[in-house]
């Protein structure tokens, strides 16, 4: 069983999926897992996606607060396209360091210090 909880805009989502053994087997066939055999243990490195994520966080941190359309434009420019910018925006919505509030015309993203 898989439970998915979150929000889509203002709507709360609570979805439970029940999968039997055959469903799990089909799902496993679709997921490619890299072999871990003979993998060297090393310090984590920052790949391009992580660097992009850190830069997205820095945008909100530096601004303190930013309206959604402006942030979306910045993220799209940063990520090289609107689709990639939207993925970053969705990720920011679910980040513990970001608080989103509904503004008069658009959502406002606020940076929250870690406590």
C-alpha positions as a Markdown table, in Angstrom:
| # | Residue | x | y | z |
|---|---|---|---|---|
| 1 | Unk | 0.0 | 0.0 | 0.0 |
| 2 | Unk | 1.3 | 3.5 | -0.9 |
| 3 | Unk | -0.2 | 6.6 | 0.7 |
| 4 | Unk | 0.2 | 10.0 | -1.0 |
| 5 | Unk | -0.6 | 13.1 | 1.0 |
| 6 | Unk | -0.1 | 16.7 | 0.1 |
| 7 | Unk | -1.8 | 19.7 | -1.6 |
| 8 | Unk | -2.7 | 20.6 | -5.1 |
| 9 | Unk | -3.1 | 24.4 | -4.8 |
| 10 | Unk | -5.6 | 24.9 | -2.0 |
| 11 | Unk | -7.0 | 21.4 | -2.2 |
| 12 | Unk | -5.8 | 18.7 | 0.2 |
| 13 | Unk | -4.9 | 15.4 | -1.3 |
| 14 | Unk | -4.9 | 12.1 | 0.6 |
| 15 | Unk | -4.7 | 9.1 | -1.8 |
| 16 | Unk | -4.1 | 5.5 | -0.9 |
| 17 | Unk | -3.1 | 3.0 | -3.6 |
| 18 | Unk | -3.3 | -0.7 | -2.9 |
| 19 | Unk | -1.0 | -2.8 | -5.1 |
| 20 | Unk | -0.8 | -6.6 | -5.2 |
| 21 | Unk | 2.3 | -8.6 | -5.9 |
| 22 | Unk | 1.7 | -8.5 | -9.7 |
| 23 | Unk | 1.4 | -4.7 | -9.6 |
| 24 | Unk | 4.6 | -4.3 | -7.6 |
| 25 | Unk | 6.4 | -6.6 | -10.1 |
| 26 | Unk | 5.2 | -4.6 | -13.0 |
| 27 | Unk | 6.3 | -1.4 | -11.3 |
| 28 | Unk | 9.7 | -2.8 | -10.5 |
| 29 | Unk | 10.2 | -3.6 | -14.2 |
| 30 | Unk | 9.6 | 0.0 | -15.1 |
| 31 | Unk | 12.1 | 1.4 | -12.5 |
| 32 | Unk | 15.7 | 1.2 | -13.5 |
| 33 | Unk | 18.0 | 0.7 | -10.5 |
| 34 | Unk | 21.8 | 1.2 | -10.9 |
| 35 | Unk | 23.8 | -1.7 | -9.6 |
| 36 | Unk | 25.5 | -0.9 | -6.3 |
| 37 | Unk | 28.1 | -3.7 | -6.5 |
| 38 | Unk | 31.7 | -2.5 | -6.4 |
| 39 | Unk | 30.6 | 1.1 | -5.9 |
| 40 | Unk | 33.2 | 3.1 | -4.1 |
| 41 | Unk | 32.1 | 5.0 | -1.0 |
| 42 | Unk | 32.9 | 8.7 | -1.4 |
| 43 | Unk | 31.8 | 12.0 | -0.1 |
| 44 | Unk | 28.6 | 13.3 | -1.7 |
| 45 | Unk | 29.2 | 15.6 | -4.7 |
| 46 | Unk | 27.0 | 18.3 | -6.0 |
| 47 | Unk | 25.7 | 17.4 | -9.4 |
| 48 | Unk | 24.0 | 19.9 | -11.8 |
| 49 | Unk | 20.5 | 19.3 | -10.4 |
| 50 | Unk | 21.7 | 19.9 | -6.8 |
| 51 | Unk | 23.5 | 23.1 | -7.8 |
| 52 | Unk | 20.3 | 24.3 | -9.6 |
| 53 | Unk | 18.3 | 23.5 | -6.5 |
| 54 | Unk | 20.7 | 25.3 | -4.2 |
| 55 | Unk | 20.5 | 28.3 | -6.5 |
| 56 | Unk | 16.7 | 28.2 | -6.4 |
| 57 | Unk | 16.8 | 28.2 | -2.6 |
| 58 | Unk | 19.3 | 31.1 | -2.7 |
| 59 | Unk | 16.9 | 33.2 | -4.8 |
| 60 | Unk | 14.2 | 33.0 | -2.2 |
| 61 | Unk | 16.6 | 33.3 | 0.7 |
| 62 | Unk | 18.1 | 36.5 | -0.8 |
| 63 | Unk | 14.7 | 38.0 | -1.6 |
| 64 | Unk | 13.2 | 37.1 | 1.8 |
| 65 | Unk | 9.8 | 36.9 | 0.0 |
| 66 | Unk | 8.9 | 36.8 | -3.6 |
| 67 | Unk | 5.6 | 36.6 | -5.6 |
| 68 | Unk | 5.0 | 33.4 | -7.5 |
| 69 | Unk | 5.0 | 34.9 | -11.1 |
| 70 | Unk | 8.3 | 36.7 | -10.5 |
| 71 | Unk | 9.8 | 33.6 | -8.9 |
| 72 | Unk | 8.6 | 31.4 | -11.8 |
| 73 | Unk | 10.2 | 33.7 | -14.3 |
| 74 | Unk | 13.5 | 33.6 | -12.4 |
| 75 | Unk | 13.4 | 29.8 | -12.1 |
| 76 | Unk | 12.6 | 29.4 | -15.8 |
| 77 | Unk | 15.5 | 31.6 | -16.7 |
| 78 | Unk | 17.8 | 29.8 | -14.3 |
| 79 | Unk | 16.7 | 26.3 | -15.3 |
| 80 | Unk | 16.7 | 27.0 | -19.1 |
| 81 | Unk | 13.0 | 26.5 | -19.7 |
| 82 | Unk | 9.5 | 26.9 | -18.3 |
| 83 | Unk | 8.9 | 23.1 | -17.6 |
| 84 | Unk | 12.2 | 22.9 | -15.6 |
| 85 | Unk | 11.3 | 26.1 | -13.8 |
| 86 | Unk | 7.9 | 24.7 | -12.8 |
| 87 | Unk | 9.5 | 21.5 | -11.4 |
| 88 | Unk | 11.7 | 23.7 | -9.2 |
| 89 | Unk | 8.7 | 25.8 | -8.1 |
| 90 | Unk | 6.8 | 22.7 | -7.1 |
| 91 | Unk | 9.8 | 21.4 | -5.2 |
| 92 | Unk | 10.0 | 24.8 | -3.4 |
| 93 | Unk | 6.4 | 24.5 | -2.4 |
| 94 | Unk | 7.2 | 21.3 | -0.5 |
| 95 | Unk | 10.5 | 22.5 | 1.0 |
| 96 | Unk | 10.6 | 23.0 | 4.8 |
| 97 | Unk | 12.5 | 26.2 | 4.4 |
| 98 | Unk | 9.8 | 27.8 | 2.3 |
| 99 | Unk | 6.4 | 29.0 | 3.4 |
| 100 | Unk | 3.8 | 29.8 | 0.8 |
| 101 | Unk | 1.0 | 32.2 | 1.5 |
| 102 | Unk | -1.9 | 33.2 | -0.7 |
| 103 | Unk | -1.5 | 36.8 | -1.8 |
| 104 | Unk | -4.2 | 39.0 | -3.3 |
| 105 | Unk | -3.1 | 38.3 | -6.9 |
| 106 | Unk | -0.6 | 35.5 | -6.6 |
| 107 | Unk | 1.1 | 33.2 | -4.1 |
| 108 | Unk | 4.0 | 34.6 | -2.1 |
| 109 | Unk | 7.0 | 32.5 | -1.2 |
| 110 | Unk | 8.7 | 33.3 | 2.1 |
| 111 | Unk | 12.1 | 32.1 | 3.3 |
| 112 | Unk | 12.0 | 30.6 | 6.8 |
| 113 | Unk | 15.1 | 30.2 | 8.9 |
| 114 | Unk | 15.8 | 26.8 | 10.2 |
| 115 | Unk | 15.0 | 26.5 | 13.9 |
